[in-house]
Amino acid sequence: MMKIKEIRSLTTKELKAKLNDLTTELFNLRFSHATGNLPNNMQLHVVKKDIAKVKTILRERELKEGVEV
């Protein structure tokens, strides 16, 4: 699980890349879960929370800059 301080220290470009990676990871976890190969279901929860944190920080930056990204 990522800490908010870690996320805030990343640049916007890095955050977008991280969001892309997390989305891919979530897809793979969902696929594993559907096939019954996911040993720890909490991984889904953790990745969803990390995605929400990254999206929140990106949105805060958009509002602060006053520009839609």
N, CA, C and O atoms as a DFTB+ gen file, in Angstrom:
276 C
 N C O
     1  1       0.845      -1.170       0.000
     2  2       0.000       0.000       0.000
     3  2       0.890       1.233       0.000
     4  3       1.841       1.330       0.776
     5  1       0.571       2.169      -0.876
     6  2       1.358       3.394      -0.984
     7  2       0.897       4.410       0.061
     8  3      -0.287       4.501       0.388
     9  1       1.846       5.155       0.565
    10  2       1.542       6.229       1.504
    11  2       1.262       7.507       0.718
    12  3       1.796       7.696      -0.375
    13  1       0.434       8.375       1.270
    14  2       0.082       9.634       0.614
    15  2       1.332      10.485       0.381
    16  3       1.456      11.122      -0.666
    17  1       2.255      10.503       1.340
    18  2       3.485      11.285       1.178
    19  2       4.285      10.809      -0.028
    20  3       4.853      11.620      -0.759
    21  1       4.329       9.504      -0.234
    22  2       5.026       8.950      -1.392
    23  2       4.357       9.411      -2.689
    24  3       5.031       9.775      -3.652
    25  1       3.046       9.391      -2.697
    26  2       2.303       9.766      -3.899
    27  2       2.475      11.252      -4.196
    28  3       2.682      11.640      -5.346
    29  1       2.392      12.069      -3.174
    30  2       2.534      13.516      -3.366
    31  2       3.928      13.904      -3.855
    32  3       4.085      14.936      -4.508
    33  1       4.935      13.096      -3.550
    34  2       6.304      13.412      -3.956
    35  2       6.553      13.127      -5.437
    36  3       7.559      13.568      -5.991
    37  1       5.643      12.392      -6.083
    38  2       5.799      12.075      -7.496
    39  2       5.330      13.240      -8.372
    40  3       4.470      14.026      -7.974
    41  1       5.910      13.334      -9.566
    42  2       5.470      14.350     -10.513
    43  2       4.163      13.894     -11.157
    44  3       3.776      12.731     -11.040
    45  1       3.498      14.809     -11.828
    46  2       2.230      14.478     -12.477
    47  2       2.425      13.391     -13.526
    48  3       1.602      12.485     -13.653
    49  1       3.516      13.485     -14.273
    50  2       3.799      12.477     -15.304
    51  2       4.015      11.106     -14.665
    52  3       3.526      10.098     -15.175
    53  1       4.741      11.066     -13.558
    54  2       4.972       9.810     -12.852
    55  2       3.666       9.253     -12.275
    56  3       3.453       8.041     -12.256
    57  1       2.798      10.155     -11.807
    58  2       1.506       9.714     -11.272
    59  2       0.646       9.067     -12.353
    60  3      -0.016       8.058     -12.109
    61  1       0.661       9.653     -13.543
    62  2      -0.121       9.076     -14.639
    63  2       0.419       7.705     -15.031
    64  3      -0.350       6.795     -15.339
    65  1       1.740       7.560     -15.019
    66  2       2.351       6.266     -15.318
    67  2       1.998       5.251     -14.224
    68  3       1.696       4.094     -14.516
    69  1       2.039       5.693     -12.972
    70  2       1.700       4.822     -11.841
    71  2       0.236       4.382     -11.931
    72  3      -0.085       3.223     -11.668
    73  1      -0.646       5.311     -12.303
    74  2      -2.066       4.987     -12.461
    75  2      -2.255       3.924     -13.540
    76  3      -3.042       2.992     -13.374
    77  1      -1.535       4.069     -14.630
    78  2      -1.605       3.085     -15.714
    79  2      -1.138       1.713     -15.224
    80  3      -1.770       0.698     -15.515
    81  1      -0.031       1.687     -14.479
    82  2       0.492       0.429     -13.937
    83  2      -0.504      -0.214     -12.968
    84  3      -0.739      -1.422     -13.017
    85  1      -1.082       0.605     -12.089
    86  2      -2.039       0.084     -11.110
    87  2      -3.294      -0.455     -11.786
    88  3      -3.846      -1.469     -11.356
    89  1      -3.746       0.215     -12.836
    90  2      -4.928      -0.238     -13.569
    91  2      -4.660      -1.591     -14.227
    92  3      -5.515      -2.477     -14.218
    93  1      -3.466      -1.738     -14.795
    94  2      -3.079      -3.018     -15.396
    95  2      -3.004      -4.109     -14.331
    96  3      -3.459      -5.232     -14.544
    97  1      -2.421      -3.760     -13.177
    98  2      -2.324      -4.723     -12.084
    99  2      -3.703      -5.145     -11.596
   100  3      -3.926      -6.322     -11.312
   101  1      -4.631      -4.195     -11.496
   102  2      -5.990      -4.507     -11.065
   103  2      -6.664      -5.459     -12.047
   104  3      -7.343      -6.402     -11.641
   105  1      -6.472      -5.207     -13.339
   106  2      -7.034      -6.100     -14.355
   107  2      -6.515      -7.522     -14.170
   108  3      -7.279      -8.486     -14.189
   109  1      -5.190      -7.633     -13.988
   110  2      -4.588      -8.956     -13.814
   111  2      -5.081      -9.643     -12.544
   112  3      -5.306     -10.853     -12.539
   113  1      -5.250      -8.872     -11.463
   114  2      -5.753      -9.441     -10.220
   115  2      -7.196      -9.912     -10.370
   116  3      -7.567     -10.970      -9.862
   117  1      -8.003      -9.123     -11.069
   118  2      -9.400      -9.525     -11.300
   119  2      -9.476     -10.793     -12.135
   120  3     -10.315     -11.661     -11.895
   121  1      -8.589     -10.887     -13.119
   122  2      -8.551     -12.080     -13.960
   123  2      -8.159     -13.295     -13.122
   124  3      -8.772     -14.356     -13.240
   125  1      -7.142     -13.142     -12.279
   126  2      -6.711     -14.227     -11.405
   127  2      -7.820     -14.628     -10.435
   128  3      -8.020     -15.811     -10.159
   129  1      -8.531     -13.635      -9.925
   130  2      -9.629     -13.903      -9.002
   131  2     -10.748     -14.684      -9.699
   132  3     -11.322     -15.607      -9.123
   133  1     -11.045     -14.309     -10.928
   134  2     -12.121     -14.964     -11.667
   135  2     -11.776     -16.418     -11.980
   136  3     -12.661     -17.271     -12.036
   137  1     -10.500     -16.696     -12.181
   138  2     -10.095     -18.066     -12.497
   139  2      -9.784     -18.876     -11.241
   140  3      -9.486     -20.068     -11.321
   141  1      -9.856     -18.224     -10.082
   142  2      -9.637     -18.929      -8.827
   143  2      -8.183     -19.084      -8.442
   144  3      -7.856     -19.919      -7.599
   145  1      -7.302     -18.300      -9.040
   146  2      -5.871     -18.410      -8.775
   147  2      -5.328     -17.299      -7.887
   148  3      -4.112     -17.146      -7.771
   149  1      -6.198     -16.528      -7.264
   150  2      -5.741     -15.423      -6.426
   151  2      -5.684     -15.884      -4.972
   152  3      -6.724     -16.112      -4.353
   153  1      -4.472     -16.024      -4.420
   154  2      -4.362     -16.539      -3.049
   155  2      -4.783     -15.537      -1.975
   156  3      -5.266     -15.935      -0.915
   157  1      -4.605     -14.245      -2.238
   158  2      -4.911     -13.224      -1.237
   159  2      -5.873     -12.200      -1.826
   160  3      -5.471     -11.370      -2.641
   161  1      -7.131     -12.251      -1.424
   162  2      -8.140     -11.341      -1.966
   163  2      -7.929      -9.895      -1.540
   164  3      -8.472      -8.985      -2.166
   165  1      -7.153      -9.667      -0.489
   166  2      -6.892      -8.298      -0.021
   167  2      -6.077      -7.502      -1.034
   168  3      -6.086      -6.272      -1.002
   169  1      -5.376      -8.187      -1.932
   170  2      -4.610      -7.485      -2.958
   171  2      -5.530      -6.614      -3.806
   172  3      -5.159      -5.500      -4.177
   173  1      -6.718      -7.107      -4.114
   174  2      -7.684      -6.322      -4.887
   175  2      -8.032      -5.034      -4.149
   176  3      -8.054      -3.959      -4.750
   177  1      -8.297      -5.136      -2.881
   178  2      -8.660      -3.989      -2.057
   179  2      -7.523      -2.963      -2.011
   180  3      -7.760      -1.763      -2.151
   181  1      -6.306      -3.432      -1.817
   182  2      -5.141      -2.542      -1.710
   183  2      -4.912      -1.789      -3.023
   184  3      -4.661      -0.584      -3.013
   185  1      -4.997      -2.486      -4.132
   186  2      -4.766      -1.847      -5.434
   187  2      -5.863      -0.825      -5.733
   188  3      -5.579       0.249      -6.263
   189  1      -7.111      -1.149      -5.399
   190  2      -8.209      -0.198      -5.604
   191  2      -7.988       1.072      -4.785
   192  3      -8.221       2.177      -5.274
   193  1      -7.538       0.914      -3.539
   194  2      -7.273       2.068      -2.677
   195  2      -6.136       2.914      -3.244
   196  3      -6.213       4.143      -3.223
   197  1      -5.078       2.270      -3.751
   198  2      -3.956       3.001      -4.328
   199  2      -4.400       3.783      -5.568
   200  3      -3.971       4.919      -5.771
   201  1      -5.251       3.184      -6.390
   202  2      -5.773       3.868      -7.572
   203  2      -6.560       5.111      -7.137
   204  3      -6.416       6.182      -7.726
   205  1      -7.381       4.957      -6.117
   206  2      -8.176       6.089      -5.627
   207  2      -7.274       7.205      -5.100
   208  3      -7.552       8.382      -5.331
   209  1      -6.211       6.854      -4.404
   210  2      -5.288       7.864      -3.882
   211  2      -4.608       8.624      -5.009
   212  3      -4.512       9.850      -4.969
   213  1      -4.138       7.895      -6.012
   214  2      -3.458       8.533      -7.143
   215  2      -4.423       9.456      -7.885
   216  3      -4.060      10.578      -8.238
   217  1      -5.646       8.989      -8.124
   218  2      -6.632       9.818      -8.821
   219  2      -6.978      11.069      -8.016
   220  3      -7.188      12.140      -8.587
   221  1      -7.036      10.934      -6.702
   222  2      -7.337      12.072      -5.843
   223  2      -6.237      13.136      -5.944
   224  3      -6.530      14.325      -6.072
   225  1      -4.995      12.712      -5.887
   226  2      -3.873      13.656      -5.973
   227  2      -3.840      14.315      -7.346
   228  3      -3.588      15.515      -7.450
   229  1      -4.090      13.543      -8.397
   230  2      -4.128      14.129      -9.747
   231  2      -5.234      15.180      -9.849
   232  3      -5.028      16.243     -10.437
   233  1      -6.386      14.892      -9.289
   234  2      -7.503      15.841      -9.339
   235  2      -7.197      17.092      -8.523
   236  3      -7.534      18.200      -8.941
   237  1      -6.563      16.929      -7.367
   238  2      -6.174      18.087      -6.563
   239  2      -5.239      19.003      -7.348
   240  3      -5.365      20.227      -7.302
   241  1      -4.308      18.396      -8.064
   242  2      -3.375      19.185      -8.866
   243  2      -4.077      19.896     -10.003
   244  3      -3.748      21.039     -10.320
   245  1      -5.049      19.228     -10.623
   246  2      -5.823      19.873     -11.689
   247  2      -6.549      21.099     -11.154
   248  3      -6.533      22.155     -11.786
   249  1      -7.171      20.969     -10.021
   250  2      -7.914      22.080      -9.443
   251  2      -6.988      23.205      -9.008
   252  3      -7.324      24.381      -9.152
   253  1      -5.835      22.851      -8.480
   254  2      -4.876      23.860      -8.041
   255  2      -4.353      24.668      -9.231
   256  3      -4.194      25.886      -9.146
   257  1      -4.089      23.978     -10.331
   258  2      -3.573      24.649     -11.531
   259  2      -4.689      25.364     -12.292
   260  3      -4.424      26.287     -13.061
   261  1      -5.913      24.949     -12.083
   262  2      -7.035      25.548     -12.786
   263  2      -7.118      25.117     -14.241
   264  3      -7.780      25.766     -15.051
   265  1      -6.441      24.013     -14.573
   266  2      -6.407      23.538     -15.947
   267  2      -6.840      22.086     -15.956
   268  3      -6.396      21.294     -15.126
   269  1      -7.696      21.741     -16.884
   270  2      -8.084      20.354     -17.059
   271  2      -6.959      19.623     -17.755
   272  3      -6.460      20.071     -18.787
   273  1      -6.558      18.486     -17.184
   274  2      -5.457      17.710     -17.770
   275  2      -6.012      16.509     -18.472
   276  3      -5.254      15.719     -19.036
